[in-house]
Amino acid sequence: MSERFTVARLTKEDEHFEILIKPQKALDYHNGKLLAITEVLAAEIIFSDANKGTKVSEEAMKKVFKTIDPLKIADEILKKGTLQLTTDQRRKMVEDKRRQIIDFISRQAVDPKTNLPHPPARIESAMEQIRYPIDPYKSVEEQAKDIVKLLRTILALKIEQIIVAVNVPSQYASRAYGTIKSFGVLKREEWRGDGSWYGEIEMPAGIYASVLNKLGDATKGSGEAKIIS
């Protein structure tokens, strides 16, 4: 394989999919800086093993993606899969994500003794001590939750929590359930007679806006959420 190209991978429903990509353009596309997926792909082909040139069957594509359109499938691989990055690209992604996490925690966490925010430099210093391995692909909120637990062993902090009531119509309830549970700690839930779902979820106040966006994506805008405490 040419050094000018690398691979993006996605495993879904026990099927493995790969595309051959231009690494910098793929990173730009993944980060929303590039819109034309055709500029990313070295070939409009979906592989099961790009190094061997083994193509995925149409049956597997239809089963998993409900389409055989390589551009639509490549889009999902780039957005949800793993990019094979150069060392410099991965280092930059990790550093960018680390900065985002530090900023998120410093905006959310306060010293319980003073109720004043912890400055970013203090959060960064504490993170260096716990040596948490930053994953460039996992969300800021997800990693911040794990990091805060570890930081509490060396730094006094608390994060304001809220409880959000969520309603999901029946046609999206089962499919969106896993996504909704990931928002925080499920305090109460109810599957209603019409197939809709209601739940009360405890979460950090700072991720509420992100939760609204994810709920909208999972329910095509038909889900409802409001802060109840």
C-alpha positions in Angstrom: 0.0 0.0 0.0 1.2 3.5 -0.8 2.5 5.5 2.2 0.2 8.3 0.9 -2.8 6.3 1.9 -4.0 4.7 5.2 -7.1 2.8 6.3 -10.3 3.6 8.2 -12.1 0.7 9.9 -15.5 -0.1 11.3 -16.8 -3.3 12.8 -20.5 -3.5 13.1 -22.9 -6.4 13.6 -20.0 -8.8 13.4 -19.0 -7.5 10.0 -15.7 -5.7 9.2 -15.5 -2.8 6.8 -12.5 -0.8 5.6 -11.8 2.1 3.2 -8.6 3.3 1.7 -8.2 7.0 2.6 -5.9 10.0 2.3 -5.0 10.5 6.0 -5.0 14.3 6.4 -8.2 14.7 4.3 -9.8 11.9 6.3 -8.9 13.7 9.6 -10.3 17.0 8.2 -13.5 15.2 7.2 -13.8 13.4 10.6 -13.5 16.8 12.3 -16.0 18.5 10.0 -13.5 20.7 8.2 -14.0 19.0 4.8 -17.4 18.2 3.3 -16.5 16.3 0.1 -16.0 12.7 0.9 -14.8 12.0 -2.6 -11.7 14.0 -1.7 -11.0 11.6 1.1 -11.2 8.3 -0.6 -8.4 6.7 -2.6 -11.0 4.4 -4.1 -14.8 4.3 -3.9 -14.7 0.7 -2.7 -15.6 -0.9 0.6 -13.2 -3.6 1.7 -13.2 -6.3 4.3 -9.4 -6.2 4.2 -8.0 -3.2 2.3 -4.4 -4.4 2.5 -5.3 -7.6 0.6 -7.8 -5.8 -1.7 -10.6 -8.1 -0.4 -14.0 -6.4 -1.1 -17.1 -6.7 1.2 -20.0 -8.5 -0.3 -23.1 -6.6 -1.3 -25.1 -8.8 1.1 -23.0 -7.7 4.1 -23.4 -4.0 3.1 -27.1 -4.3 2.7 -27.4 -6.2 6.0 -25.5 -3.6 8.1 -26.0 -0.3 6.2 -29.2 -0.9 4.3 -27.4 0.3 1.2 -24.6 -0.6 -1.2 -23.7 3.1 -1.9 -20.0 3.2 -1.1 -20.1 7.0 -0.4 -22.8 6.6 2.2 -21.0 3.6 3.8 -17.7 5.4 3.8 -19.3 8.4 5.5 -20.4 6.2 8.4 -17.0 4.5 8.6 -15.2 7.8 8.8 -17.6 9.3 11.4 -18.0 6.2 13.6 -14.9 4.1 12.8 -11.2 4.2 13.6 -8.8 6.1 11.4 -5.3 4.7 10.9 -3.4 7.9 11.5 0.2 8.9 11.2 2.1 9.3 14.5 2.0 13.1 14.2 -1.7 13.1 13.5 -2.6 10.9 16.4 -0.4 13.0 18.8 -2.2 16.1 17.7 -5.6 14.5 18.1 -4.7 13.3 21.6 -3.4 16.8 22.6 -6.5 18.5 21.2 -8.8 16.1 23.0 -6.8 16.5 26.2 -7.2 20.3 26.0 -10.9 19.9 25.5 -11.2 17.7 28.5 -9.2 20.1 30.7 -11.5 22.9 29.6 -14.6 20.9 30.2 -13.6 19.9 33.7 -12.4 23.3 34.6 -15.8 24.8 33.6 -17.8 22.1 35.4 -15.8 21.3 38.5 -15.5 23.5 41.6 -13.7 23.2 44.9 -16.3 22.1 47.4 -14.7 24.2 50.1 -14.9 27.5 48.2 -17.4 26.7 45.4 -15.0 28.4 43.1 -13.9 26.8 39.8 -10.6 25.0 39.5 -8.3 26.8 37.0 -7.2 24.8 33.9 -3.6 24.8 35.1 -4.6 23.0 38.3 -6.7 20.4 36.4 -3.9 19.9 34.0 -1.3 19.3 36.8 -3.6 16.8 38.5 -4.2 15.0 35.2 -0.5 14.6 34.7 -0.4 12.8 38.1 -3.1 10.2 37.3 -1.7 9.5 33.8 -5.1 8.8 32.2 -4.6 7.6 28.6 -6.6 10.0 26.4 -8.5 8.3 23.6 -8.8 10.7 20.6 -12.0 9.0 19.5 -14.0 8.9 22.7 -16.2 11.9 23.6 -15.0 14.6 26.0 -17.9 14.0 28.3 -17.3 10.3 28.6 -13.6 10.6 29.4 -14.1 13.6 31.7 -16.5 11.4 33.8 -13.8 8.8 34.3 -11.0 11.4 34.8 -13.0 13.2 37.5 -13.4 10.0 39.5 -9.6 9.6 39.4 -8.9 13.2 40.1 -10.9 13.1 43.3 -8.2 11.0 44.9 -5.8 14.0 44.7 -8.0 17.0 44.2 -11.1 18.2 46.0 -13.8 18.8 43.4 -17.5 18.4 42.7 -19.5 18.8 39.6 -23.1 20.2 39.6 -25.6 17.5 38.8 -29.1 17.9 37.3 -31.9 15.5 36.7 -33.5 15.5 33.2 -36.8 14.0 32.3 -36.8 12.4 28.8 -39.7 11.3 26.7 -39.2 9.2 23.6 -42.0 8.3 21.1 -42.6 4.6 20.5 -41.1 4.4 17.0 -37.7 5.5 18.4 -37.8 4.1 21.9 -36.1 0.7 21.5 -33.5 2.0 19.0 -32.6 5.1 21.0 -32.6 3.4 24.4 -28.8 2.6 24.5 -27.9 6.1 23.5 -30.2 7.7 26.1 -28.8 5.5 28.9 -25.3 6.7 28.1 -26.3 10.3 29.1 -25.9 9.6 32.8 -27.3 7.7 35.7 -30.8 6.4 35.1 -32.8 7.2 38.2 -36.3 6.1 36.9 -37.8 4.7 33.8 -41.1 3.6 32.5 -42.2 1.8 29.3 -45.7 3.1 28.6 -48.6 1.3 27.1 -48.2 3.0 23.7 -44.6 1.8 23.4 -43.1 5.2 24.3 -40.4 5.5 27.0 -40.0 7.9 29.9 -36.9 8.2 32.0 -35.3 10.5 34.6 -31.5 10.7 34.2 -28.9 12.4 36.5 -26.1 14.0 34.5 -23.5 16.9 34.8 -25.2 20.2 34.1 -22.6 21.1 31.5 -23.5 18.3 29.1 -27.2 19.2 28.9 -26.9 21.0 25.6 -24.9 18.1 24.1 -27.6 15.7 25.4 -30.3 17.7 23.6 -28.4 17.4 20.3 -27.9 13.6 20.8 -31.5 13.1 21.7 -32.6 15.0 18.6 -30.3 12.9 16.4 -31.5 9.6 18.0 -35.2 10.5 17.6 -35.2 12.7 14.5 -36.2 15.7 16.7 -39.2 14.1 18.2 -37.7 13.3 21.7 -38.3 15.7 24.5 -36.1 16.6 27.5 -36.4 19.1 30.4 -34.6 19.7 33.6 -36.7 18.8 36.6 -34.2 19.3 39.4 
